[in-house]
Amino acid sequence: MDYKINDLRDKSTSYLKKHCIRKCRESNQPSSWVQTCLNEQRIQFLVNGILPDGTSTTEHKATTYVKPINSVHKAPSDSLEDMLVGHIKSSMGSEVKDTINKAIETTKESLSLEMVGLSDGLIQKVDERISTLRKPIVINVKDKPVLETNEKITHEKLNDVFECLHYKQKVLLVGPAGTGKSTLVRDAWKGIAKNHGFDPSTSMQYIACSGGLSEAQLLGKMDANGDYHKGLVVDKFENGGLNLFDESDGFDPNVALITHAMTDNQGFIALPNRTDDPMAFKHDHYYHAEVANTWGDGMDFSYSGRMQQDGAKLDRFGDVKIWVDYDKNLERQLVGVYVDWASMLWDLRAELKKASLDRRFVSTRRFYDAHVWAEAGKSKPWFLERICTDFTDEEKGKLNWDRMLRSYA
C-alpha cells in the first residue's frame, strides 16, 4: 500500500499504529517501537520505511529476526507490567494497591504471550478486568440496604449526600460547574423515595433558581377569578417528596427567605394567596436539597450570575454542606477506552489552574463529550481546539497553546 505524507498527517494515532504494525508484520520486523514513538516517526516508517533508530527496513531484512521463545516484545523503556500498572492506575484513580496488583495478575494470565506490544486490544482487556473489580455501591442505614447503584457510574460523594438526606432531610451541595451535583441528589433520592413508597421521578420537584424567581411562583398565586394556583414548593412540602433548588446561589436573597421555614423546625409555611387554607404544614417525609457553585458570598470571576445569600438561610445548612469536586474515577469511566483523551483533559485542567484562568474550567461533561467525538473518529487536537475555541489569544499564550496542541498530536 502506498502512503502519502500529507494524507497521513490527517490520520489519528490509532490509525497510524495499526498500519505500522501491519507493515512490520509484512516485512518480518519487530513492532514494539510502534507504541512508544512519535506520530512523525510512524509516518516516516510508512512512507519511506525509516525506523525510529534511523535504519531502513531493507537494512533490517538483511538480518533474520528471531523472536525469543516464551517472551513478549517490550517497549524500549517500559515492560508489559509497567505499562499495565500505568494504564490501570489512570483508570482506577486512587484505588488501593492490592486491587491494582490483582487486576495486573488476572489480566496477564489472560493475555497471549504472542501479542506484539500494548495494542488497543490489550487496553480493552484491561478495562474489562477493571470493570469486574468495580462493585456496585450499596449504602446501608441501620444494616438495611436502601440504595443500590448496580451498574450506574456514580460520584464518590454519593454516600455523603445520601446520609445528609436520610438523617437530616436536607443537604447543600457546592462545587464547580459540571461536577454532577444535581445528579448526585437525584441518585440519592431514588433510594430514599423507594424506602417511603414514593415514585422517585414524580416525587422530586426540580426548581431552577434565578433572580427572576418570584414568591408567587414558589408559594402559589390567585388569578383574576379568585382561584388559587399551587406554587412550585407546596406539593412536596405538604404531601412528602423532595424539592431540589438548582443554582440556589442565584436566588434573589429576599425571595429565598421563604425557604427558611422549610428548612428549620417551624413545621409550616404561610400561603397568603390560598385564602381557604392559608397554612401549609410540613410532611414527615419532606426533603430539601440545594445545589450551588459558590458558598453564598455572591458573584466572583467564574460565576458572575450569583447573589449574596442571607446568613440565616446559610446557617440552616451548617452540618449538611458538602463540597463536590471533580471525580477522576467517574470521568475515567465516561471516556471509556479512550484513556489518553482523559489524560489530555486532566492536563488542560491543571494548566488552567496553574495559569489562574478562573473563568475557564474543564467540567466532567467534557469527558462524555470526548467519548462521543473519539468514537466519531476525531483527533485529540481537533477536540482541544473545539472546546477552547472561545479562548482569547492572551489566554492561549498563558497556556503555551501551540506546544499543547503538538503534544497531543
Summary of the structure (lengths in Angstrom):
residues: 409
radius of gyration: 28.0
end to end distance: 23.5
largest distance: 98.9
contacts: 1163
relative contact order: 0.09
helix: 47%
strand: 12%
